Amino acid sequence: MVTFILLLVMLILFMVLGLCFRLAGGVLKLTFQLIFCLPCAILCAVAGVVLCCTLLLIPAGIGCFKLMGWFLNPFKCCVLH
């Protein structure tokens, strides 16, 4: 009976710690995206618009837009179709 109670307490403890780590990871991810990724994405968008205004630098502007997409979601997993 004591072993069962001890295992139950450990299970509850691990569930609570797992939830805390998951929440802390989500908060850290959000702050990273707001502090670093969002300003970089805005800068890439502005640079893309400026580069697309010239005829020769349109490919570089498109590359800036693709980089902006990565900055908006840097933790996206690769999905194979």
Secondary structure as UniProt FT lines:
FT   HELIX           2..32
FT   HELIX           33..37
FT   HELIX           38..52
FT   TURN            56..57
FT   HELIX           58..72
FT   TURN            74..75
//
